[in-house]
Amino acid sequence: MVRQPPSAIASRAFTARLTIAFSRRQALDPKPTDINKFLSGAGDFLQRSLGEKIEIETVGAAGLWHVEVDQNQLESALVNLAINARDAMPDGGKLTLEGANVYVDEDYSRVNPEIPTGPYVVICVSDTGAGMPRDVLNRAFEPFFTTKELGQGTGLGLSQVYGFVKQSGGHIKIYSEQNQGTTVKIYLPKLNGGAPDEIGVPDETVIGADEAETILVVEDDTDVRSYLADVLRGLDYRVVAAPNAEAALDLLRSDRTIDLLLTDIIMPGWNGRDLAKEADRLRPGLRVLYMTDYSRNAVVHQGRLDEGVDLLQKPVSQAQLATRVRAALDRKIQSKD
């Protein structure tokens, strides 16, 4: 089991309580909402609001679940996020709005206790801006915290978005790397009413290793790297892990057998795509499975990854990880025939 330091959990819990207490100022009026339609309308509105320098792309999903949410407050939240994105792209850029169904399982919730298990609709708001350094990212939801000059921002926008999402029974996370843009993910619980087999609970039958297969996991986040390694070892894979591309290349230059490279896309230093290119030079034909906190459309359409590659979007459940890793390895075997 992956455990986080008690001090880190306590600090995050205190910030969450402070933010929610500060931002809970008015009653919500939640209604059943089709997120595909909502995002389409929001995209048109934001395009008029942000101007011609910002390109907006809205990406829906087939079979996207409905949620129960205050539509006016959700629109205000997206406006807040869009304004922050615009400010991070002073010379112009691209803003992507995307909806997707996700299921948070017990393993992921254990590592991220602030999000309960269950089915969610996640709204991803991604930009191609400057990104945030780690110290700013860690304080992004704090009331009154701002990096803008005096008189240009109150520091209340993200804390109010956080409070609204939490009051709606959801969850919000920010992923950002300097010079790599930012993605904000809003998780909203699926609207109740579906039968158990309709809510997206993954099949508990998972397929593990076939004989002695070794996976190289490359992930700069310590908790995520430990989580992935623990799950894969539980599926009987041999696992070697590296915190960055440089360490991964050292392992690839060794005599160690490696059957699959499982790598994050956005990392300090070399990114996942550059790592995969060098890995292919060192180990021709090595199968690669990418992971990202950003949305698929953001990483593909913003040029961070080619279309058609194998990609896992976080959060990654045990069932998803098992299925996608097994499929990647099986395709590698077939390609030798």
Helices and strands as residue ranges (DSSP letters): H 6-23, E 31-34, H 35-50, E 54-59, E 66-69, H 71-87, E 93-104, H 106-111, E 118-127, H 134-137, H 157-167, E 171-176, E 182-189, G 196-198, E 214-218, H 222-234, E 238-242, H 245-253, E 260-264, H 272-282, E 287-292, H 296-301, E 311-313, H 318-335
